[in-house]
Amino acid sequence: MSSPSPQPERRFPLNEDWLATIVGLVLLVLILAGAVPGWLVP
């Protein structure tokens, strides 16, 4: 009888690089749409 291999549970299946890319793109879209002023984001 084989037991299932222990895998660490992750809330996000994406790694940190992809998460940072998505956050950056969302910020860019918000700035271009005028929802967030450009001086607020460094």
Biotite code that builds the C-alpha atoms (Angstrom):
import biotite.structure as struc

atoms = struc.array([
    struc.Atom([0.000, 0.000, 0.000], chain_id="A", res_id=1, res_name="MET", atom_name="CA", element="C"),
    struc.Atom([1.607, 3.247, -1.081], chain_id="A", res_id=2, res_name="SER", atom_name="CA", element="C"),
    struc.Atom([0.949, 6.365, 0.893], chain_id="A", res_id=3, res_name="SER", atom_name="CA", element="C"),
    struc.Atom([0.532, 9.675, -0.937], chain_id="A", res_id=4, res_name="PRO", atom_name="CA", element="C"),
    struc.Atom([3.712, 11.677, -1.036], chain_id="A", res_id=5, res_name="SER", atom_name="CA", element="C"),
    struc.Atom([3.605, 14.680, 1.286], chain_id="A", res_id=6, res_name="PRO", atom_name="CA", element="C"),
    struc.Atom([3.401, 17.901, -0.654], chain_id="A", res_id=7, res_name="GLN", atom_name="CA", element="C"),
    struc.Atom([3.471, 21.291, 1.019], chain_id="A", res_id=8, res_name="PRO", atom_name="CA", element="C"),
    struc.Atom([0.175, 23.087, 0.661], chain_id="A", res_id=9, res_name="GLU", atom_name="CA", element="C"),
    struc.Atom([0.386, 26.406, -1.135], chain_id="A", res_id=10, res_name="ARG", atom_name="CA", element="C"),
    struc.Atom([-2.378, 28.940, -1.224], chain_id="A", res_id=11, res_name="ARG", atom_name="CA", element="C"),
    struc.Atom([-1.166, 30.307, -4.575], chain_id="A", res_id=12, res_name="PHE", atom_name="CA", element="C"),
    struc.Atom([-0.012, 27.889, -7.253], chain_id="A", res_id=13, res_name="PRO", atom_name="CA", element="C"),
    struc.Atom([2.033, 30.708, -8.834], chain_id="A", res_id=14, res_name="LEU", atom_name="CA", element="C"),
    struc.Atom([5.545, 31.426, -7.719], chain_id="A", res_id=15, res_name="ASN", atom_name="CA", element="C"),
    struc.Atom([6.595, 34.796, -6.366], chain_id="A", res_id=16, res_name="GLU", atom_name="CA", element="C"),
    struc.Atom([7.981, 36.029, -9.693], chain_id="A", res_id=17, res_name="ASP", atom_name="CA", element="C"),
    struc.Atom([4.658, 35.625, -11.485], chain_id="A", res_id=18, res_name="TRP", atom_name="CA", element="C"),
    struc.Atom([2.784, 37.145, -8.551], chain_id="A", res_id=19, res_name="LEU", atom_name="CA", element="C"),
    struc.Atom([5.066, 40.205, -8.621], chain_id="A", res_id=20, res_name="ALA", atom_name="CA", element="C"),
    struc.Atom([4.607, 40.498, -12.390], chain_id="A", res_id=21, res_name="THR", atom_name="CA", element="C"),
    struc.Atom([0.817, 40.437, -12.073], chain_id="A", res_id=22, res_name="ILE", atom_name="CA", element="C"),
    struc.Atom([0.847, 43.003, -9.260], chain_id="A", res_id=23, res_name="VAL", atom_name="CA", element="C"),
    struc.Atom([3.104, 45.271, -11.326], chain_id="A", res_id=24, res_name="GLY", atom_name="CA", element="C"),
    struc.Atom([0.842, 45.031, -14.365], chain_id="A", res_id=25, res_name="LEU", atom_name="CA", element="C"),
    struc.Atom([-2.234, 45.791, -12.259], chain_id="A", res_id=26, res_name="VAL", atom_name="CA", element="C"),
    struc.Atom([-0.507, 48.864, -10.834], chain_id="A", res_id=27, res_name="LEU", atom_name="CA", element="C"),
    struc.Atom([0.470, 49.977, -14.337], chain_id="A", res_id=28, res_name="LEU", atom_name="CA", element="C"),
    struc.Atom([-3.114, 49.621, -15.578], chain_id="A", res_id=29, res_name="VAL", atom_name="CA", element="C"),
    struc.Atom([-4.453, 51.546, -12.581], chain_id="A", res_id=30, res_name="LEU", atom_name="CA", element="C"),
    struc.Atom([-1.981, 54.381, -13.174], chain_id="A", res_id=31, res_name="ILE", atom_name="CA", element="C"),
    struc.Atom([-2.756, 54.524, -16.901], chain_id="A", res_id=32, res_name="LEU", atom_name="CA", element="C"),
    struc.Atom([-6.499, 54.499, -16.162], chain_id="A", res_id=33, res_name="ALA", atom_name="CA", element="C"),
    struc.Atom([-6.032, 57.396, -13.742], chain_id="A", res_id=34, res_name="GLY", atom_name="CA", element="C"),
    struc.Atom([-7.291, 55.472, -10.707], chain_id="A", res_id=35, res_name="ALA", atom_name="CA", element="C"),
    struc.Atom([-3.947, 55.889, -8.903], chain_id="A", res_id=36, res_name="VAL", atom_name="CA", element="C"),
    struc.Atom([-1.860, 59.050, -9.289], chain_id="A", res_id=37, res_name="PRO", atom_name="CA", element="C"),
    struc.Atom([1.591, 58.425, -10.721], chain_id="A", res_id=38, res_name="GLY", atom_name="CA", element="C"),
    struc.Atom([3.404, 60.175, -7.868], chain_id="A", res_id=39, res_name="TRP", atom_name="CA", element="C"),
    struc.Atom([1.930, 57.698, -5.374], chain_id="A", res_id=40, res_name="LEU", atom_name="CA", element="C"),
    struc.Atom([3.799, 54.700, -6.833], chain_id="A", res_id=41, res_name="VAL", atom_name="CA", element="C"),
    struc.Atom([7.603, 54.964, -6.826], chain_id="A", res_id=42, res_name="PRO", atom_name="CA", element="C"),
])
